[in-house]
Amino acid sequence: MKKIELLFPELCNIYGESYNVEYLKRSNPENIEVISTNHRDTPAFVTEDVDMIYLGCTTERKQEQIIEILKPHKERILQLIDKGVIFLVTGNSPEIFGNYIKDGERTIEALGIFDFYSVRYMDRERHNSQYIGKYGELTMLGHRSQFSYAYGEFENNFVDIERGIGMNPETKREGIHVNNFFATYSLGPYLILNPYFAKELLAKMGLETTLCYEKEIIEAYDYRLKELLRTLHY
Amino acid sequence: MDSYVLYDIIRRILLMLRFYFALWASKFAMWVYKLRGQERNDRPGLLAFKLCPDFLKHIKKPPLVITITGTNGKSTTSALVNNKLVAEGYKVSFNDWGANLHAGYCLNLMRCVNIFNKVRYDVSILEADERTLDKMMGMIEPNYIMVTNICKDSLRRNGHPEFIFDIVDRTFNQLGDKTVAILNANDPISSQLAKNSKARRVFYGMTDIDAKPFENTVKDIAVCPECGDFIGYNYRLYRHIGDFYCPSCGFKTPDSKYFAKEVDLENRKMVITEDGKETTYPLISDAVYNSYNVLSAIAILREIGKDKEDISKFLETQQVTKIRETCEEFNGIKYYTYGAKSQNISAASTVFEYMAKEPSDKNVVLLLDELQDKNHPTETLTWLYETDYEFLNSPNIKKIIVGGHMFLNHKLRLLLAGIPEEKIVCVEDEADIPNYVDREGIEKVYVLFEIDCVTKARNMRDAILNKAKEEAK
């Protein structure tokens, strides 16, 4: 039995993010156990081994709260990343793992696990865009909708953007990929958007990789990819 | 004369000239649009705003300005308040087609004055988009601001409810005691507005009506904004709306001045207590959220001094605004257009819940995508997984028919929601939809549509209806 820890779904499921874990579970219900941890409990990964940890998008206030919740467990998180435990972090949650977040005059200290920082632009129009990019051989699709950007070198990026922007409008490097730690600004049900990546995560956990409604999800992915290739020009 | 004073006088004169130029130019544009039969076009307002960015500050306001904002319910509430005041003989400026941004406000208030900026209307009712409220209301200074609720809305524009809350709260802080806040006591989000402003706060709320609300997957609010504990409910009406409390601190539903103590959806009536006295009012529909819209309208009308009995009599004549719902009947089947708003996931989920609870056997046609948004080449699918498609898995919903470029995403989502495959029809070309609508074994067909696509929805409903008529020949 493989354990997936869904962190703080009451705070981090603002755009249907929990469906990432739900979909993996639906694809292999007999071999996946989902541990749903709320923000008032100690995360399961602190005291037991888990195979995958998922953290989704949240509001700015809750993001700061989550940084404080996770700070005492920074060493354990580093240890799990080194061990190759799968992390999937989406939406604005990658910012939690950077050095700090700037919000006007305020500087919010983050976990400092990866060397980058983020800046919130709350008084600007929200940035919305899609991306097409490569993760190894896989063509990845993403949808970003955000008030903030991240700045740094991002040498260990997750996706090489072919169309769209990366961690900020000046880079084509998107997300973070270290061992099995995957982070992206793309929000919502990322694994529904990227069924081949969902298969890869199942394979990494040593599970059979047939997906729930595989025919339908691949058809939807192919159609969407074609549509994006037709409509996304930058 | 001091050069600074002279400079200031010249600056003021130039600003005033700019305002009058904007007023006259936009009045002329409004007249041209009227001649062309396009009164419902806010471009003259946009012109005024472009020529004079502080047009809203300089234009004279009627004696009564009411702003109605919130994620859901503002159109219906505004229409009811407008209709009542018009019926009483007031001269009311109201954009009955929406137009709830700066261009719409400019048009609305421009209508209220003559070319010399002299007020000739009694009332302005502004249905207002909450996203830009803090940038606009400071210039307008409405006498009343009603916030119907704050729920999940389009992520691309509105982000999340906390972000919207901050915008609306800033608005109240700016206005202070220049406005009165009329708030929904049962909304744990919007009921907390204007707490730190000088605005007088008036609440309206509703009793437990045994609504048996479904549980939403994505919550508008889950934890107490004061202490972070999980919010509890003595009862819930729909989504996060209900009698809420925090088990760890004093966060709870405020007391209501206007409290619906009995709501009979079946017989469409509601008893409201106010200062200990009860009045019965008719409802315009059997949906819980529409009874809130009636309650909201009553709260405003009572605050501005309208008589209870008059309001009650007036409501007997009202129905849901046609931009939200229309109905045609043929061969014993009712064919509806019904506003749902896809990317406003709170509205879509609430309508899906209504589809399940409304007991008729029905087909549901989903015209829900944002293809009309030309700024957005390929839309996100996040909203499909925020919206409770699971609610459509109901025995009285015999078939779900979806068309448009999102058809494969809809199909997957409907399957994941547990809808039996034989009930699902997903076609790329929307023109094919009428071929799949049942002609017998159902009582109703609902065409659920994006509120920006009223005409498209009516055309689809009419195509379905015409197909049925052809086959009946």
Interface residues (C-beta under 8 A of the other chain):
Chain A: E10 L11 N13 I14 Y15 G16 S18 Y19 Y23 R26 N38 H39 R40 T59 E60 R61 K62 Q65 M122 R126 N128 Q130 H143 S145 F147 L187 G188 P189 I192 L193 C212 Y213 E216 I217 E219 A220 Y223 R224 E227 L228 T231 L232
Chain B: K152 L155 R156 R157 G159 H160 E162 F163 T217 V218 K219 A222 V223 G228 D229 F230 H376 P377 T378 T380 L381 T382 W383 L384 Y385 E386 H405 L408 N409 K411 L412 L415 L416
